[in-house]
Structures are given as structure tokens and as C-alpha cells.
Amino acid sequence: MHKKNQGWRSRGLSDPVNSNNLSKRKLGDCDFQDSSNKNIVAYEAHGGILSKIYFEGHVRTFRRSLQRRREELETIADVDQWKFRVIFVAYGFNSGLPDHFEVDGIKVETEFITLDDLYNRTDIDAAEFIGYFNSLFIAILNDRRTPSAVREKIRVLI
């Protein structure tokens, strides 16, 4: 999807579950930047039904993160020349969520997909998926920085 050998650079992939977007200047739980095409795609995961309140909270965080990241992006091109998209991944979505929002006059496209949709978009084989799953889920879940309550919730779900 956003492979390094295709020009994408990731931010936030191995962060703990409760990692702060603002402190790491992430535009979602993780984001992928293709500097040559001035394109950033962020993913924001939600463990339930995505509501307008959660969406609006993310827009506020996005705005603040973009302000902190602006100088970095402008070493490549003016921020209004970049293309931004946030993909919200959840089990379901309330109606009335917009197809875009604006931050300082910059249009940010939004997309809303389920976990199944995300899985069906990937072009990785089973072995590659298992590698990603182990390094980006299991290893992080077992990391000392992950709260024990999160591990317990996963144990109950499994």
C-alpha cells in the first residue's frame, strides 16, 4: 500500500497504543508521506462506531499537528501544494461525517473504511502479513509501555 521502496516514509507505525499524535507530529495514529509527490495519507483507528464528536476531536489534533509539522513540509513545498487525506478505520460510522475538512484553508480529504475494507486493500501475501502483524501488533502489545489493561482487553477478545 505505502511501501518504502515506492517512496513512502512512515511515521507512527511502531508507536504504542496510547501514543500522542501531537508530540510526534503525526497526522493520525500513523501517516505515510511521499515527498516527491507531496502527498500524505494518515490513518486514524477507532475501536467502535466513529461519531461526529470523535471526528471533530481528531480534526482539532490534526490542525495542531500540522502546525507543528508545517516547517518540515515547507522545506519541500509550500503546505498548500501538499495533498492530505485521513482514512478513518472503525467498525462502523455515524451518518453525516464529511468527505473533507479544512485546516487554515487547506483541504483535507477524508475516507471512512472498516477493518475488512483495509485488509482487502492490501497487496501483501500471508507471510508478509504475519511479519507485519508480529512486529506491529504482537511486539507492541507485549511492550512494557503498553498498559496492562490493553493487553487484558485483547486477551478477552481473543
PyRosetta script that sets phi, psi and omega in degrees:
from pyrosetta import init, pose_from_sequence

init()
pose = pose_from_sequence("MHKKNQGWRSRGLSDPVNSNNLSKRKLGDCDFQDSSNKNIVAYEAHGGILSKIYFEGHVRTFRRSLQRRREELETIADVDQWKFRVIFVAYGFNSGLPDHFEVDGIKVETEFITLDDLYNRTDIDAAEFIGYFNSLFIAILNDRRTPSAVREKIRVLI")
pose.set_psi(1, -65.0)
pose.set_omega(1, 179.5)
pose.set_phi(2, -125.2)
pose.set_psi(2, 71.5)
pose.set_omega(2, -172.7)
pose.set_phi(3, -85.8)
pose.set_psi(3, 142.9)
pose.set_omega(3, -178.2)
pose.set_phi(4, -58.5)
pose.set_psi(4, -40.4)
pose.set_omega(4, -178.7)
pose.set_phi(5, -71.9)
pose.set_psi(5, -3.3)
pose.set_omega(5, 175.6)
pose.set_phi(6, -107.8)
pose.set_psi(6, 14.0)
pose.set_omega(6, 174.7)
pose.set_phi(7, 97.4)
pose.set_psi(7, 2.5)
pose.set_omega(7, -178.6)
pose.set_phi(8, -92.0)
pose.set_psi(8, 138.3)
pose.set_omega(8, 174.6)
pose.set_phi(9, -117.7)
pose.set_psi(9, 130.0)
pose.set_omega(9, -176.3)
pose.set_phi(10, -95.8)
pose.set_psi(10, 156.7)
pose.set_omega(10, 175.0)
pose.set_phi(11, -141.2)
pose.set_psi(11, 122.8)
pose.set_omega(11, 174.5)
pose.set_phi(12, 96.5)
pose.set_psi(12, 0.0)
pose.set_omega(12, -176.2)
pose.set_phi(13, -60.6)
pose.set_psi(13, -38.8)
pose.set_omega(13, -177.1)
pose.set_phi(14, -102.9)
pose.set_psi(14, 17.1)
pose.set_omega(14, 179.5)
pose.set_phi(15, -70.2)
pose.set_psi(15, 151.4)
pose.set_omega(15, 174.7)
pose.set_phi(16, -64.5)
pose.set_psi(16, 162.5)
pose.set_omega(16, -177.1)
pose.set_phi(17, -54.2)
pose.set_psi(17, -40.7)
pose.set_omega(17, -175.3)
pose.set_phi(18, -96.4)
pose.set_psi(18, 23.5)
pose.set_omega(18, -179.5)
pose.set_phi(19, -64.8)
pose.set_psi(19, 144.0)
pose.set_omega(19, -178.0)
pose.set_phi(20, -87.8)
pose.set_psi(20, 123.2)
pose.set_omega(20, 179.3)
pose.set_phi(21, -63.7)
pose.set_psi(21, -42.2)
pose.set_omega(21, -173.6)
pose.set_phi(22, -65.0)
pose.set_psi(22, -44.4)
pose.set_omega(22, -176.5)
pose.set_phi(23, -64.4)
pose.set_psi(23, -27.5)
pose.set_omega(23, 179.3)
pose.set_phi(24, -103.4)
pose.set_psi(24, 6.7)
pose.set_omega(24, 179.0)
pose.set_phi(25, 55.9)
pose.set_psi(25, 37.0)
pose.set_omega(25, 176.7)
pose.set_phi(26, -86.2)
pose.set_psi(26, 146.0)
pose.set_omega(26, 179.8)
pose.set_phi(27, -95.9)
pose.set_psi(27, 7.8)
pose.set_omega(27, 176.1)
pose.set_phi(28, -171.4)
pose.set_psi(28, -168.5)
pose.set_omega(28, 175.1)
pose.set_phi(29, -59.6)
pose.set_psi(29, -34.9)
pose.set_omega(29, 169.4)
pose.set_phi(30, -147.9)
pose.set_psi(30, 157.5)
pose.set_omega(30, 174.3)
pose.set_phi(31, -143.9)
pose.set_psi(31, 160.5)
pose.set_omega(31, -178.3)
pose.set_phi(32, -127.0)
pose.set_psi(32, 130.7)
pose.set_omega(32, -175.9)
pose.set_phi(33, -119.7)
pose.set_psi(33, 128.6)
pose.set_omega(33, 173.5)
pose.set_phi(34, -113.2)
pose.set_psi(34, 94.9)
pose.set_omega(34, -173.4)
pose.set_phi(35, -65.9)
pose.set_psi(35, -35.8)
pose.set_omega(35, -177.6)
pose.set_phi(36, -65.3)
pose.set_psi(36, -29.7)
pose.set_omega(36, 178.0)
pose.set_phi(37, -105.0)
pose.set_psi(37, 5.2)
pose.set_omega(37, 179.7)
pose.set_phi(38, 50.3)
pose.set_psi(38, 57.1)
pose.set_omega(38, -174.2)
pose.set_phi(39, -133.8)
pose.set_psi(39, 132.0)
pose.set_omega(39, 175.1)
pose.set_phi(40, -129.2)
pose.set_psi(40, 128.4)
pose.set_omega(40, 175.7)
pose.set_phi(41, -118.3)
pose.set_psi(41, 121.8)
pose.set_omega(41, 179.4)
pose.set_phi(42, -111.1)
pose.set_psi(42, 148.2)
pose.set_omega(42, 176.1)
pose.set_phi(43, -117.5)
pose.set_psi(43, 131.7)
pose.set_omega(43, 178.1)
pose.set_phi(44, -124.7)
pose.set_psi(44, 112.2)
pose.set_omega(44, -177.3)
pose.set_phi(45, -92.6)
pose.set_psi(45, 145.8)
pose.set_omega(45, 178.3)
pose.set_phi(46, -138.0)
pose.set_psi(46, 132.6)
pose.set_omega(46, -174.0)
pose.set_phi(47, -86.9)
pose.set_psi(47, 30.0)
pose.set_omega(47, 179.7)
pose.set_phi(48, -165.6)
pose.set_psi(48, -143.5)
pose.set_omega(48, 176.6)
pose.set_phi(49, -90.0)
pose.set_psi(49, 123.2)
pose.set_omega(49, -178.4)
pose.set_phi(50, -73.9)
pose.set_psi(50, 121.9)
pose.set_omega(50, -179.2)
pose.set_phi(51, -103.5)
pose.set_psi(51, 166.2)
pose.set_omega(51, 177.5)
pose.set_phi(52, -63.1)
pose.set_psi(52, -35.5)
pose.set_omega(52, 179.5)
pose.set_phi(53, -63.8)
pose.set_psi(53, -45.9)
pose.set_omega(53, 177.4)
pose.set_phi(54, -63.0)
pose.set_psi(54, -42.4)
pose.set_omega(54, 178.8)
pose.set_phi(55, -58.5)
pose.set_psi(55, -48.5)
pose.set_omega(55, -179.0)
pose.set_phi(56, -63.8)
pose.set_psi(56, -35.6)
pose.set_omega(56, 174.9)
pose.set_phi(57, -62.5)
pose.set_psi(57, -40.2)
pose.set_omega(57, 178.0)
pose.set_phi(58, -66.3)
pose.set_psi(58, -38.6)
pose.set_omega(58, 178.8)
pose.set_phi(59, -60.2)
pose.set_psi(59, -41.8)
pose.set_omega(59, 178.2)
pose.set_phi(60, -61.9)
pose.set_psi(60, -44.5)
pose.set_omega(60, 179.1)
pose.set_phi(61, -66.5)
pose.set_psi(61, -41.3)
pose.set_omega(61, 178.3)
pose.set_phi(62, -57.3)
pose.set_psi(62, -46.8)
pose.set_omega(62, -178.6)
pose.set_phi(63, -57.2)
pose.set_psi(63, -47.1)
pose.set_omega(63, -178.3)
pose.set_phi(64, -68.7)
pose.set_psi(64, -39.1)
pose.set_omega(64, 178.9)
pose.set_phi(65, -66.3)
pose.set_psi(65, -41.0)
pose.set_omega(65, 178.8)
pose.set_phi(66, -63.6)
pose.set_psi(66, -38.8)
pose.set_omega(66, 177.3)
pose.set_phi(67, -60.5)
pose.set_psi(67, -40.5)
pose.set_omega(67, -179.5)
pose.set_phi(68, -73.2)
pose.set_psi(68, -24.1)
pose.set_omega(68, -176.9)
pose.set_phi(69, -97.2)
pose.set_psi(69, -10.4)
pose.set_omega(69, -174.0)
pose.set_phi(70, -52.5)
pose.set_psi(70, -47.8)
pose.set_omega(70, -177.4)
pose.set_phi(71, -59.5)
pose.set_psi(71, -42.4)
pose.set_omega(71, 178.3)
pose.set_phi(72, -60.9)
pose.set_psi(72, -46.9)
pose.set_omega(72, -178.7)
pose.set_phi(73, -65.1)
pose.set_psi(73, -36.3)
pose.set_omega(73, -176.7)
pose.set_phi(74, -74.8)
pose.set_psi(74, -5.9)
pose.set_omega(74, 170.4)
pose.set_phi(75, -72.7)
pose.set_psi(75, -15.9)
pose.set_omega(75, 179.6)
pose.set_phi(76, -103.4)
pose.set_psi(76, -48.2)
pose.set_omega(76, 179.8)
pose.set_phi(77, -163.8)
pose.set_psi(77, 157.8)
pose.set_omega(77, 175.4)
pose.set_phi(78, -54.4)
pose.set_psi(78, 143.4)
pose.set_omega(78, -173.5)
pose.set_phi(79, -61.1)
pose.set_psi(79, -27.8)
pose.set_omega(79, 178.8)
pose.set_phi(80, -73.9)
pose.set_psi(80, -6.8)
pose.set_omega(80, 175.5)
pose.set_phi(81, -91.9)
pose.set_psi(81, -8.2)
pose.set_omega(81, 179.0)
pose.set_phi(82, -83.1)
pose.set_psi(82, 152.9)
pose.set_omega(82, 174.8)
pose.set_phi(83, -108.9)
pose.set_psi(83, 128.7)
pose.set_omega(83, -177.6)
pose.set_phi(84, -120.3)
pose.set_psi(84, 139.9)
pose.set_omega(84, 174.4)
pose.set_phi(85, -144.5)
pose.set_psi(85, 135.3)
pose.set_omega(85, 174.9)
pose.set_phi(86, -115.4)
pose.set_psi(86, 124.9)
pose.set_omega(86, 177.9)
pose.set_phi(87, -105.1)
pose.set_psi(87, 115.6)
pose.set_omega(87, 178.1)
pose.set_phi(88, -90.2)
pose.set_psi(88, 127.6)
pose.set_omega(88, -179.6)
pose.set_phi(89, -114.7)
pose.set_psi(89, 123.0)
pose.set_omega(89, -177.7)
pose.set_phi(90, -154.6)
pose.set_psi(90, 175.8)
pose.set_omega(90, 177.3)
pose.set_phi(91, -76.0)
pose.set_psi(91, -26.7)
pose.set_omega(91, 180.0)
pose.set_phi(92, -170.2)
pose.set_psi(92, 174.7)
pose.set_omega(92, -173.2)
pose.set_phi(93, -140.8)
pose.set_psi(93, 138.0)
pose.set_omega(93, 171.4)
pose.set_phi(94, -69.2)
pose.set_psi(94, 155.3)
pose.set_omega(94, 178.6)
pose.set_phi(95, -74.8)
pose.set_psi(95, 162.1)
pose.set_omega(95, 175.1)
pose.set_phi(96, 85.9)
pose.set_psi(96, 10.3)
pose.set_omega(96, 177.2)
pose.set_phi(97, -79.1)
pose.set_psi(97, 135.4)
pose.set_omega(97, -172.0)
pose.set_phi(98, -78.0)
pose.set_psi(98, 156.3)
pose.set_omega(98, 178.3)
pose.set_phi(99, -83.4)
pose.set_psi(99, -1.7)
pose.set_omega(99, 174.0)
pose.set_phi(100, -167.0)
pose.set_psi(100, 167.0)
pose.set_omega(100, 169.8)
pose.set_phi(101, -142.8)
pose.set_psi(101, 167.8)
pose.set_omega(101, -179.4)
pose.set_phi(102, -120.5)
pose.set_psi(102, 143.1)
pose.set_omega(102, 175.6)
pose.set_phi(103, -129.2)
pose.set_psi(103, 113.6)
pose.set_omega(103, -179.2)
pose.set_phi(104, 50.6)
pose.set_psi(104, 42.6)
pose.set_omega(104, 178.2)
pose.set_phi(105, 80.6)
pose.set_psi(105, 1.9)
pose.set_omega(105, -179.5)
pose.set_phi(106, -100.2)
pose.set_psi(106, 125.6)
pose.set_omega(106, -178.9)
pose.set_phi(107, -77.6)
pose.set_psi(107, 131.3)
pose.set_omega(107, 176.8)
pose.set_phi(108, -119.8)
pose.set_psi(108, 113.4)
pose.set_omega(108, 179.3)
pose.set_phi(109, -73.1)
pose.set_psi(109, 147.7)
pose.set_omega(109, 176.2)
pose.set_phi(110, -123.2)
pose.set_psi(110, 152.5)
pose.set_omega(110, 176.5)
pose.set_phi(111, -143.1)
pose.set_psi(111, 146.1)
pose.set_omega(111, -176.5)
pose.set_phi(112, -126.2)
pose.set_psi(112, 117.0)
pose.set_omega(112, -177.3)
pose.set_phi(113, -134.8)
pose.set_psi(113, 156.4)
pose.set_omega(113, 175.9)
pose.set_phi(114, -89.2)
pose.set_psi(114, 171.0)
pose.set_omega(114, 176.4)
pose.set_phi(115, -60.5)
pose.set_psi(115, -39.0)
pose.set_omega(115, 176.7)
pose.set_phi(116, -60.9)
pose.set_psi(116, -43.4)
pose.set_omega(116, 178.0)
pose.set_phi(117, -58.9)
pose.set_psi(117, -44.3)
pose.set_omega(117, -179.4)
pose.set_phi(118, -61.9)
pose.set_psi(118, -46.9)
pose.set_omega(118, -179.9)
pose.set_phi(119, -60.7)
pose.set_psi(119, -42.2)
pose.set_omega(119, -178.1)
pose.set_phi(120, -69.2)
pose.set_psi(120, -17.4)
pose.set_omega(120, 178.3)
pose.set_phi(121, -82.2)
pose.set_psi(121, -21.3)
pose.set_omega(121, -173.8)
pose.set_phi(122, -73.8)
pose.set_psi(122, 145.3)
pose.set_omega(122, 178.6)
pose.set_phi(123, -114.1)
pose.set_psi(123, 45.1)
pose.set_omega(123, -179.4)
pose.set_phi(124, -112.4)
pose.set_psi(124, 151.0)
pose.set_omega(124, 178.1)
pose.set_phi(125, -85.0)
pose.set_psi(125, 174.3)
pose.set_omega(125, -174.5)
pose.set_phi(126, -59.7)
pose.set_psi(126, -42.7)
pose.set_omega(126, -178.7)
pose.set_phi(127, -64.3)
pose.set_psi(127, -40.9)
pose.set_omega(127, 178.8)
pose.set_phi(128, -66.3)
pose.set_psi(128, -40.9)
pose.set_omega(128, 178.3)
pose.set_phi(129, -60.7)
pose.set_psi(129, -45.8)
pose.set_omega(129, 179.8)
pose.set_phi(130, -61.0)
pose.set_psi(130, -40.7)
pose.set_omega(130, 176.9)
pose.set_phi(131, -60.8)
pose.set_psi(131, -47.0)
pose.set_omega(131, 177.5)
pose.set_phi(132, -63.3)
pose.set_psi(132, -45.1)
pose.set_omega(132, -179.3)
pose.set_phi(133, -58.6)
pose.set_psi(133, -45.2)
pose.set_omega(133, -179.9)
pose.set_phi(134, -66.3)
pose.set_psi(134, -42.2)
pose.set_omega(134, -176.6)
pose.set_phi(135, -81.7)
pose.set_psi(135, -31.6)
pose.set_omega(135, -175.0)
pose.set_phi(136, -102.1)
pose.set_psi(136, -6.4)
pose.set_omega(136, 178.2)
pose.set_phi(137, -127.2)
pose.set_psi(137, -62.6)
pose.set_omega(137, -175.5)
pose.set_phi(138, -62.2)
pose.set_psi(138, -49.4)
pose.set_omega(138, -178.4)
pose.set_phi(139, -62.2)
pose.set_psi(139, -40.3)
pose.set_omega(139, 179.8)
pose.set_phi(140, -71.4)
pose.set_psi(140, -39.9)
pose.set_omega(140, 177.5)
pose.set_phi(141, -59.2)
pose.set_psi(141, -37.6)
pose.set_omega(141, -179.4)
pose.set_phi(142, -85.3)
pose.set_psi(142, -5.7)
pose.set_omega(142, -179.9)
pose.set_phi(143, -65.6)
pose.set_psi(143, 145.8)
pose.set_omega(143, -178.3)
pose.set_phi(144, -62.4)
pose.set_psi(144, -22.4)
pose.set_omega(144, -179.7)
pose.set_phi(145, -78.3)
pose.set_psi(145, -16.3)
pose.set_omega(145, 179.0)
pose.set_phi(146, -79.6)
pose.set_psi(146, 124.7)
pose.set_omega(146, -178.5)
pose.set_phi(147, -58.3)
pose.set_psi(147, 142.6)
pose.set_omega(147, -179.5)
pose.set_phi(148, -62.0)
pose.set_psi(148, -28.8)
pose.set_omega(148, 178.3)
pose.set_phi(149, -62.6)
pose.set_psi(149, -34.4)
pose.set_omega(149, 178.2)
pose.set_phi(150, -68.3)
pose.set_psi(150, -45.7)
pose.set_omega(150, 178.3)
pose.set_phi(151, -60.3)
pose.set_psi(151, -41.6)
pose.set_omega(151, -179.5)
pose.set_phi(152, -64.3)
pose.set_psi(152, -41.6)
pose.set_omega(152, 179.1)
pose.set_phi(153, -61.7)
pose.set_psi(153, -43.3)
pose.set_omega(153, 178.3)
pose.set_phi(154, -63.7)
pose.set_psi(154, -42.6)
pose.set_omega(154, 179.4)
pose.set_phi(155, -58.8)
pose.set_psi(155, -43.5)
pose.set_omega(155, 179.6)
pose.set_phi(156, -64.6)
pose.set_psi(156, -41.0)
pose.set_omega(156, -179.5)
pose.set_phi(157, -66.6)
pose.set_psi(157, -35.1)
pose.set_omega(157, -178.7)
pose.set_phi(158, -78.9)
pose.dump_pdb("model.pdb")
